[in-house]
Each structure stands twice: as C-alpha cells, then as structure tokens.
Amino acid sequence: MKRQLFIVISFIFILLLSPITWAAPNQSISKPLLHIIVVSHGPDLSPFWRVVKQGLFDAAKLVNVKLTYLNPPQGKHEKMLKLLDHAISARPDGLILSIPNYERVKKAILIARAARIPIISMNSGLQASQRLGLLAHVGIDEYNAGLK
C-alpha cells in the first residue's frame, strides 16, 4: 500500500514541479502520509539545485509528506554516497535521488531495492535508472541532450 501511495505522491511531485501555478489548500493535516528522503549531488550554492530543493519542499507541504533533503554542501560525490547510505538506513517510505555516477551509487541503490524502498531518480541518471529498474526518472536523456 505504501509503495502505491509513494508512486502516486511522486507523480504529484512531478506535476507540482512543472511550470504550472498551484493554489495551496488552507487546511492542515497533522501526521504526514509518507516520509520521502531526497539525496542529490547538487551543491548548496547552485541556483538550479536551490530551485529544485524549494520546489520539493513546496510540493511536500501541499501533499502532506515529510521530506528530508540531503546533499553534500559542496557537491562532492563521495559525501553524497555517505548521505545515500544514511538515507537507506533510515528506511524511508520512498527515495528520490540524482545519479551522477552509476558505478559509484549502484551498490547503495541495490541495497535500497533489496530493502524494498521505492526509488525514483531525478535530474541525472536516466540510463542508470533504467538499468537498475527504478520506478521512474524525472529529467532528460543526458546523452541525447549532449548530441543536440
């Protein structure tokens, strides 16, 4: 049941992060429906990642989801791996992550999948997402984007 709820809420996140203006309901629900952890490789000073982070928190608030956002402040991939391990050990209801380097994150993702944590990739990692059988990828095909 939580897996289906995670999928539905993830697609709501996708819709809410699209360039459409949404009106927030004026009601407050006390207990969050899910706990989703986001792990990105984006550094704190990146304007792009600041917008992504704010959009995720805005969407979480609208759909009553507890969101934890983890990232290495300076974008160091080694630190991202430690954060990813920490996120998996927290056993969230769902995991959203960027995959800047398939080989470096593959083991952690396989551990999360074995723990039956639903995973969606974002921004980078379309091919890795497909190879690892993740639920979905929100982003572009980096290879084809580089050709154009």
Secondary structure by P-SEA (a helix, b strand, c coil): caaaaaaaaaaaaaaaaccbbbbbbccccccccbbbbbbbccccccaaaaaaaaaaaaaaaaaccbbbbbbcccccaaaaaaaaaaaaaacccbbbbbccccccaaaaaaaaaaacbbbbbccccaaaaaaaccccccccaaaaaaac
